[in-house]
Amino acid sequence: MLSAGVARPAFSADGVSNIGNRRELFVDDRMIERTAGVELRLHAPREEGPAVRFNETWEGPLSTYAGVFRDTDRYRMYYRGFTGTERNSLVCYAESDDGAQWRKPELGLHEWEGSKRNNVLFTGIGSHNFAVCRNDRPGAPADQRYLAIGRGTADFDVKTLYGFQSVDGIRWKLLQEKPVMTEGAFDSLNVAFWDPNVGRYACYYRIFVGGVRRIARAESDDFIHWTSIGETEIAGPREQLYTNATTPYFRAPHYYLSFPKRFMKTRRRLPDHSEEGVSDGIFLSSRDGIHFDRTFRQALLRPGLEERNWGDRGNMFAWGLVQTGATEMSVYFTRNYRYATNRLERGTFRLDGIASARAGRPGELLTKPLRFDGRSLWLNYATSAAGAVRVEIQRRDGRPFPGFSMADAPELYGDRIDEEYRWSSGRSCGELAGETVRLRFGLAEADLYAYRFGDAG
């Protein structure tokens, strides 16, 4: 059952989506009425090479469960160092100026093999899967500038989740002595963050349903007292989803983007590997944080040609999708888990570019009815030299508004993250703000990644 705070549905009672000046992506088909010669296409991340190698003696082959976020002056990363036994889990820290080149600062906080010259934050409660977020709650106390969750320390203590707070992201203490959650299967990377859509904290964590690993959501006003919302509803097959890595999209926070690790438990590609199972990364999206679309059934991240990626529990997305350039955003994922070459790699997408509406030969896409605010229409698109994007604005009944028909729609070609579309009639679409409209996109050898109404920037 949904809580009263969950974001409103995408469509109002009259079947019209009030998008205002929100950026709309093509990660689902909820805004699409019909297509002809256009398909939604999932784009794999471009692999940019290692971000962090887990090659220190306190890290090793079982280091994993990473989280990354962009802070005011740097990028921060937290991950598990795992040296062989449950009680040897360590919380490790790295930071970066650009999200590409990472350093492991000598924190001087925890002794390892007789020295404090390391990047270890602490050990103990929570260190198995310590997941950090910046506390973006308006008016948050200064000593809770950063928050984290992590499970208990006893072997197979999967039913207790603790809360932590920090003033600087480096020095941590418990929010309270007892667990903040006790119903779940927390032996995984559970994530929590301030959810601006509902004005509460959200936590996505693992549960088992009929022996299958699934994802649940809980909400809290204070990060201590949590109310379970229950299992998230995911369209498609009931597969083993080992992690979730769910986050609001920073350029369009009304989307929740999720990057679960899909675990194929009974497969074994490497005959001599110590554990069963192979994994890859998939992609989900949601507009309310509860109902997730599996628009693309294929993997977003495959194990690939490297043989060591076909061991168990690898190819796991870290929590965090961050902008790392004027036109790109980055994700991070493990490779070679359980081997000495274990590492976290970086992958990049163009901004808004996890998926697109794509046409080769000329095709069309018609949106469902919508209302918007703003004076102009902005597109994130890419074409070939011969390709083009054209836009018609229709009434709800399909008749084009005068001055906004396909006859008034010039070919837009090129490759831009944010470019205004103008009609040859010279009319501004701001004249139609508040009206119920449909957008008819004409595409040829083109990808359309996103659109929005509003001003520049």
VEXVO-861234 format. One record per residue (C-alpha): x, z, y. Coordinates in steps of 0.1 Angstrom, whole numbers, plus 5000, padded with zeros to 4 digits. Example, Ala and Ser with C-alpha at 12.3 -4.5 7.8 and 13.67 -1.06 7.14 Angstrom:
# residues 2
X, Z, Y
5123, 5078, 4955
5137, 5071, 4989
# end
This chain:
# residues 457
X, Z, Y
5000, 5000, 5000
5014, 4991, 5034
5019, 5017, 5061
5001, 5015, 5094
5034, 5006, 5111
5042, 4975, 5092
5044, 4944, 5114
5012, 4924, 5119
5006, 4893, 5097
5019, 4860, 5109
4984, 4847, 5117
4956, 4862, 5137
4920, 4863, 5126
4914, 4827, 5139
4942, 4813, 5118
4965, 4807, 5148
5000, 4821, 5150
5009, 4836, 5183
5046, 4828, 5183
5052, 4835, 5220
5089, 4826, 5226
5100, 4836, 5192
5125, 4814, 5173
5109, 4799, 5142
5131, 4790, 5112
5125, 4768, 5082
5133, 4795, 5056
5096, 4794, 5045
5066, 4771, 5047
5042, 4796, 5063
5041, 4777, 5095
5039, 4742, 5079
5005, 4725, 5074
5019, 4694, 5056
5050, 4672, 5053
5056, 4635, 5044
5091, 4625, 5035
5105, 4659, 5047
5117, 4687, 5025
5129, 4722, 5031
5166, 4724, 5022
5187, 4755, 5014
5223, 4754, 5026
5251, 4772, 5007
5276, 4791, 5029
5308, 4774, 5036
5335, 4794, 5019
5362, 4804, 5044
5386, 4823, 5021
5393, 4860, 5016
5383, 4885, 5043
5395, 4916, 5025
5416, 4918, 4994
5410, 4950, 4973
5447, 4953, 4965
5455, 4989, 4975
5460, 5015, 4948
5429, 5034, 4960
5408, 5002, 4958
5412, 4980, 4928
5391, 4958, 4905
5359, 4978, 4909
5358, 4979, 4947
5325, 4966, 4959
5293, 4976, 4978
5304, 4964, 5012
5284, 4965, 5044
5293, 4947, 5077
5279, 4948, 5112
5289, 4938, 5147
5294, 4968, 5170
5299, 4967, 5208
5337, 4961, 5206
5345, 4952, 5170
5331, 4943, 5136
5330, 4972, 5112
5331, 4971, 5074
5325, 4999, 5049
5331, 4995, 5012
5337, 5014, 4980
5372, 5019, 4966
5368, 5027, 4929
5398, 5038, 4909
5384, 5042, 4874
5360, 5072, 4872
5329, 5082, 4891
5346, 5110, 4908
5373, 5087, 4921
5349, 5067, 4943
5363, 5065, 4979
5346, 5053, 5011
5370, 5028, 5027
5369, 5012, 5062
5381, 4979, 5078
5376, 4964, 5112
5380, 4931, 5129
5380, 4916, 5164
5364, 4883, 5153
5348, 4889, 5119
5374, 4866, 5102
5407, 4885, 5103
5403, 4920, 5090
5426, 4950, 5092
5427, 4983, 5073
5435, 5010, 5098
5456, 5040, 5088
5430, 5067, 5095
5449, 5098, 5084
5418, 5115, 5071
5422, 5116, 5033
5452, 5121, 5012
5459, 5096, 4984
5489, 5100, 4961
5506, 5123, 4986
5500, 5103, 5018
5473, 5100, 5044
5484, 5065, 5055
5453, 5047, 5043
5419, 5035, 5053
5399, 5061, 5033
5371, 5079, 5051
5362, 5104, 5024
5352, 5110, 4988
5324, 5130, 4972
5287, 5128, 4978
5276, 5093, 4988
5309, 5076, 4982
5297, 5056, 4952
5276, 5033, 4975
5280, 5045, 5011
5259, 5021, 5033
5264, 5024, 5071
5242, 5011, 5100
5245, 5014, 5137
5216, 5035, 5149
5197, 5012, 5172
5168, 5036, 5176
5160, 5039, 5214
5171, 5073, 5226
5190, 5082, 5194
5211, 5114, 5197
5248, 5107, 5205
5260, 5125, 5173
5238, 5101, 5153
5253, 5069, 5168
5259, 5058, 5132
5238, 5066, 5101
5244, 5061, 5064
5229, 5066, 5030
5247, 5072, 4996
5238, 5085, 4962
5248, 5117, 4945
5282, 5122, 4928
5274, 5133, 4893
5278, 5106, 4866
5246, 5086, 4864
5230, 5107, 4892
5209, 5078, 4903
5179, 5097, 4916
5193, 5114, 4947
5200, 5097, 4980
5217, 5116, 5008
5217, 5109, 5045
5248, 5110, 5068
5255, 5109, 5105
5285, 5101, 5127
5294, 5100, 5164
5322, 5074, 5160
5316, 5057, 5126
5348, 5073, 5113
5340, 5110, 5109
5309, 5118, 5089
5288, 5147, 5079
5256, 5152, 5060
5223, 5151, 5078
5212, 5180, 5056
5224, 5196, 5024
5197, 5183, 5002
5189, 5147, 4994
5167, 5127, 5017
5151, 5107, 4988
5147, 5116, 4952
5125, 5088, 4938
5143, 5056, 4930
5172, 5043, 4910
5199, 5045, 4936
5229, 5032, 4915
5232, 5001, 4937
5238, 4991, 4973
5208, 5006, 4990
5205, 4997, 5027
5188, 5013, 5057
5185, 5004, 5094
5163, 5008, 5125
5134, 4983, 5121
5123, 4972, 5156
5092, 4955, 5142
5076, 4988, 5132
5095, 5013, 5153
5108, 5032, 5123
5138, 5033, 5100
5135, 5011, 5069
5153, 5016, 5036
5154, 4990, 5008
5165, 5004, 4975
5165, 4997, 4938
5137, 5007, 4914
5130, 4997, 4878
5096, 4982, 4869
5092, 4977, 4832
5129, 4978, 4827
5135, 4951, 4853
5156, 4959, 4885
5134, 4954, 4915
5134, 4962, 4953
5113, 4988, 4971
5109, 4998, 5007
5106, 5032, 5024
5101, 5042, 5060
5111, 5071, 5081
5108, 5084, 5117
5140, 5106, 5115
5161, 5092, 5086
5154, 5124, 5067
5117, 5124, 5057
5109, 5091, 5040
5076, 5076, 5029
5077, 5051, 5000
5059, 5019, 5008
5064, 5008, 4972
5078, 4977, 4955
5082, 4947, 4977
5061, 4917, 4966
5084, 4887, 4958
5069, 4854, 4949
5083, 4837, 4918
5098, 4849, 4885
5105, 4886, 4879
5142, 4885, 4877
5168, 4913, 4877
5177, 4918, 4914
5207, 4941, 4913
5211, 4945, 4951
5191, 4933, 4981
5212, 4932, 5013
5180, 4929, 5035
5184, 4927, 5072
5163, 4916, 5103
5177, 4883, 5115
5196, 4890, 5148
5183, 4858, 5165
5147, 4862, 5153
5141, 4898, 5143
5106, 4891, 5130
5123, 4876, 5100
5137, 4898, 5073
5164, 4879, 5054
5174, 4892, 5020
5204, 4882, 4998
5199, 4898, 4964
5224, 4896, 4936
5206, 4881, 4906
5218, 4896, 4874
5214, 4876, 4842
5219, 4906, 4819
5221, 4889, 4784
5245, 4861, 4793
5283, 4862, 4787
5303, 4832, 4798
5338, 4847, 4791
5340, 4857, 4754
5367, 4883, 4760
5351, 4899, 4790
5344, 4936, 4786
5308, 4936, 4799
5277, 4914, 4794
5260, 4896, 4822
5266, 4870, 4849
5255, 4871, 4885
5249, 4849, 4915
5233, 4853, 4949
5198, 4842, 4959
5179, 4841, 4991
5145, 4856, 5002
5127, 4859, 5035
5098, 4879, 5048
5077, 4882, 5080
5064, 4917, 5074
5092, 4934, 5054
5069, 4937, 5023
5059, 4903, 5012
5090, 4882, 5005
5090, 4844, 5000
5111, 4828, 4973
5108, 4794, 4989
5141, 4782, 4973
5143, 4789, 4936
5180, 4778, 4933
5210, 4801, 4939
5224, 4804, 4974
5258, 4815, 4961
5270, 4802, 4927
5300, 4816, 4907
5317, 4782, 4910
5348, 4767, 4894
5369, 4799, 4895
5366, 4813, 4859
5369, 4850, 4870
5337, 4847, 4890
5318, 4844, 4857
5324, 4880, 4847
5297, 4906, 4851
5282, 4919, 4884
5303, 4897, 4907
5292, 4872, 4934
5274, 4900, 4953
5265, 4896, 4990
5276, 4924, 5013
5249, 4938, 5036
5252, 4921, 5070
5247, 4887, 5086
5268, 4885, 5118
5275, 4860, 5145
5312, 4851, 5145
5314, 4821, 5169
5294, 4801, 5194
5278, 4780, 5166
5284, 4801, 5134
5274, 4832, 5116
5291, 4849, 5086
5282, 4865, 5054
5305, 4882, 5030
5305, 4884, 4992
5326, 4896, 4963
5347, 4874, 4940
5366, 4882, 4908
5349, 4916, 4903
5366, 4936, 4876
5399, 4918, 4879
5431, 4926, 4898
5423, 4897, 4922
5390, 4913, 4932
5382, 4905, 4969
5356, 4901, 4996
5353, 4865, 5009
5337, 4852, 5040
5312, 4824, 5041
5297, 4807, 5072
5265, 4791, 5082
5256, 4774, 5115
5234, 4796, 5136
5198, 4795, 5122
5212, 4773, 5095
5205, 4790, 5061
5178, 4764, 5057
5164, 4733, 5074
5136, 4708, 5074
5154, 4676, 5063
5145, 4639, 5062
5165, 4609, 5051
5142, 4581, 5056
5117, 4586, 5085
5093, 4614, 5077
5070, 4639, 5094
5063, 4676, 5095
5031, 4691, 5110
5029, 4728, 5118
4998, 4750, 5115
4980, 4759, 5147
5000, 4781, 5171
5001, 4794, 5206
5033, 4798, 5226
5047, 4811, 5259
5073, 4794, 5280
5080, 4763, 5300
5101, 4742, 5275
5107, 4735, 5239
5142, 4741, 5224
5155, 4727, 5191
5184, 4735, 5168
5190, 4702, 5151
5215, 4677, 5137
5212, 4640, 5131
5234, 4612, 5118
5245, 4584, 5143
5214, 4565, 5133
5190, 4595, 5130
5166, 4610, 5154
5141, 4638, 5161
5108, 4632, 5179
5081, 4657, 5188
5044, 4653, 5195
5021, 4682, 5207
4986, 4679, 5193
4954, 4697, 5198
4941, 4718, 5169
4920, 4688, 5157
4950, 4665, 5155
4946, 4645, 5188
4977, 4644, 5209
4977, 4659, 5244
4981, 4633, 5270
5018, 4629, 5279
5029, 4646, 5247
5021, 4619, 5220
5046, 4601, 5198
5044, 4572, 5223
5058, 4596, 5249
5084, 4612, 5225
5119, 4597, 5229
5144, 4598, 5201
5167, 4629, 5203
5199, 4625, 5184
5231, 4645, 5182
5240, 4680, 5169
5231, 4710, 5190
5223, 4746, 5185
5199, 4748, 5214
5187, 4717, 5232
5156, 4711, 5253
5133, 4684, 5242
5118, 4664, 5270
5089, 4638, 5270
5092, 4605, 5287
5060, 4612, 5306
5079, 4638, 5326
5053, 4665, 5318
5064, 4700, 5309
5050, 4717, 5278
5046, 4748, 5299
5013, 4732, 5310
5001, 4740, 5274
5013, 4776, 5272
4985, 4797, 5258
4966, 4767, 5243
4961, 4763, 5206
4985, 4734, 5196
5002, 4718, 5166
5037, 4704, 5166
5043, 4671, 5148
5080, 4665, 5142
5092, 4630, 5134
5126, 4632, 5116
5149, 4605, 5103
5184, 4613, 5089
5180, 4647, 5105
5180, 4684, 5099
5158, 4706, 5120
5169, 4742, 5117
5147, 4760, 5143
5125, 4756, 5173
5114, 4779, 5201
5096, 4778, 5234
5110, 4795, 5265
5138, 4791, 5289
5175, 4782, 5283
5199, 4806, 5265
# end
